[in-house]
């Protein structure tokens, strides 16, 4: 019997200033994606982040 390993990968998405805007990753036990978001102010500092949502 052959078994295959499934590769799990997270995909970061960046804005124009190369700040990580969003991260998507596959959760354990489902086919959906887990998404987290970060918002930056005009100085480039993170001021708001959203917890994991699907």
GUGUGU-191636 format. One record per residue (C-alpha): residue in one letter; x, y, z. Coordinates in Angstrom, 1 decimal. Layout:
BEGIN
volum banu->a	east->X	north->Y	up->Z;
...
***
This chain:
BEGIN
volum banu->x	east->0.0	north->0.0	up->0.0;
volum banu->x	east->1.4	north->3.4	up->-1.0;
volum banu->x	east->0.8	north->6.5	up->1.0;
volum banu->x	east->1.2	north->10.0	up->-0.3;
volum banu->x	east->2.2	north->13.0	up->1.8;
volum banu->x	east->0.3	north->16.2	up->1.2;
volum banu->x	east->2.3	north->19.4	up->1.2;
volum banu->x	east->0.9	north->22.3	up->3.2;
volum banu->x	east->1.9	north->25.7	up->2.1;
volum banu->x	east->1.2	north->29.2	up->3.2;
volum banu->x	east->0.9	north->32.0	up->0.7;
volum banu->x	east->1.8	north->35.5	up->1.8;
volum banu->x	east->0.4	north->38.4	up->-0.3;
volum banu->x	east->2.3	north->41.7	up->-0.2;
volum banu->x	east->1.4	north->45.3	up->-0.9;
volum banu->x	east->3.3	north->47.9	up->-2.9;
volum banu->x	east->5.8	north->48.6	up->-0.1;
volum banu->x	east->6.4	north->44.8	up->0.4;
volum banu->x	east->4.5	north->44.7	up->3.7;
volum banu->x	east->2.7	north->41.5	up->4.2;
volum banu->x	east->-0.9	north->42.3	up->3.6;
volum banu->x	east->-2.5	north->38.9	up->3.8;
volum banu->x	east->-1.5	north->35.3	up->4.5;
volum banu->x	east->-3.4	north->32.3	up->3.3;
volum banu->x	east->-2.8	north->28.7	up->4.5;
volum banu->x	east->-4.7	north->25.5	up->4.3;
volum banu->x	east->-6.1	north->24.4	up->7.8;
volum banu->x	east->-6.0	north->20.9	up->9.1;
volum banu->x	east->-9.0	north->18.7	up->8.4;
volum banu->x	east->-10.7	north->20.8	up->5.7;
volum banu->x	east->-10.3	north->21.9	up->2.1;
volum banu->x	east->-10.9	north->25.6	up->2.8;
volum banu->x	east->-8.2	north->28.3	up->3.4;
volum banu->x	east->-7.4	north->30.2	up->6.6;
volum banu->x	east->-6.8	north->33.9	up->5.9;
volum banu->x	east->-5.2	north->36.6	up->8.1;
volum banu->x	east->-5.0	north->40.3	up->7.2;
volum banu->x	east->-2.8	north->43.2	up->8.3;
volum banu->x	east->-3.6	north->46.8	up->7.6;
volum banu->x	east->-0.8	north->49.5	up->7.7;
volum banu->x	east->-0.9	north->53.2	up->8.3;
volum banu->x	east->0.7	north->55.8	up->6.1;
volum banu->x	east->4.0	north->55.5	up->7.9;
volum banu->x	east->4.1	north->51.8	up->7.1;
volum banu->x	east->3.4	north->50.5	up->10.6;
volum banu->x	east->0.8	north->47.8	up->11.2;
volum banu->x	east->-2.2	north->49.3	up->12.9;
volum banu->x	east->-4.9	north->46.7	up->12.5;
volum banu->x	east->-4.8	north->43.0	up->12.0;
volum banu->x	east->-7.7	north->40.6	up->11.6;
volum banu->x	east->-7.7	north->37.2	up->13.2;
volum banu->x	east->-8.1	north->34.0	up->11.2;
volum banu->x	east->-11.2	north->33.8	up->9.1;
volum banu->x	east->-12.3	north->31.4	up->6.5;
***
